[in-house]
Amino acid sequence: MRIAIAGAGSVGRSIATELAGNGHDVLLIDRDTRAIGVDDLPQVEWLLADACELATLEDARLGDFDVVVAASSDDKVNLVVSLLAKTEFAVERVIARINDPDNEWLFNESWGVDLAVSPPRLIADLVEGVPEEEADPEGSLPPLPGAEIAESVLHAESRFAGGPEGALTEALPEGVALVAVVGPGGVRPPDPARTLSVGNTVVFLAEPESLDALESLLAPPEGSETL
């Protein structure tokens, strides 16, 4: 896919790194010269410009992109970028980062937003949800739309706490994918060799019919809900 990301801060860069590493064509747009790091992310295209200006998006040929991610730290910027991407360039999928929960009500179809994400840690994973007929037969992500986000905190009683993430991944029911782990070091993508710790939050994309099986898998011996 061709993916344009407005905002080259820490979030935008993390998304770009993840997606470019997975073989997507990524363009990062930012007007701040300090945010531009061609040497840091050589596999990503860069555009030094204001993503809120129509002329900038025309120069970037935004209409040729499959996905636009509005990932700046300013909600007003993200709304403007989303609106322009959808109304002026008919981008099929527009994903926007919400920085202030009080603004969540604005991030809807009226502003051109197809998917609004807060916190932004799941944007990269949501971008990679592709229609089933286009998915890699070996792909790990269930198709979107139709997938739901589920989170669970690992308790001391969990059989996966203290073990490798790979053990959890192998045990997941069909239609469920581990997409992120949140711990003291922040948000990180899955790593089969890394050890899961008590208190880690594991984040999944799951087909709705797989949620009960996932809940049963993660439930502690007492059978209390963890999702």
Steps between C-alpha positions, in 0.01 A plus 500: 500500500591864457462680833538871575561606859450861609720574799859383542513507878572193708162345416519567128855370483411184689209431267718567194775269627254218564322529166808554286659200666198296393550595136259792461584822311493776761509879467554715810381863484608764750570874481756495782853457366605357836261210449647403167746214538587357161804323642299351787231353276658456156226259390233773537423788263497846656313818413587823683170688482180589684258208473207735565558684173315371197792584270730278708269204470462560127880499461510173698237352264299393801229352282744223403528375859299214648514626860558835669594511868460833680747444783603845617486611863239766412138384468410799284768404249384139498141601431595732214728240341227236530238724345721598206611143440144374480316787330768631262690181419249223571754294698340165576611471862576793731626429852540779755676525833303652788720684748235650728214266602271803522526531122401142429148596391643697208684208345229352282393473137400867493871581522600224260624265773445129438686382809585711805759362739577606853754422627694487173690180574270294274509715185768293321309178572170646383658625180610147415151354526426416137200340331500122536541439127817711497650364818818296510401133545754489781391838637460541872237774505128433471324711237362847563227612519355237728795470735473628855766621740539305824738565788596289799732559794711199591440397860734291713267202449525520120671200343671734253660734757871428522505315171593605145252693287531224243317261734203738518500555125497126429210446739276771356171383348442540128409854402706666774834681465728649765582851375666680792632459853495788747739497793727727706708573190198620304326349199684249282414260221489126572828313539465120534826474694421771755370402844154610606484645849225534758330835442567510126199597291462284192302651211325291236301537181230234500208393289184541712424129502846430646469729803346237731779254423759771560343593833503136610865466400606802705273450799677426832404182691226689684327553166471875546482715188826644373388671180 
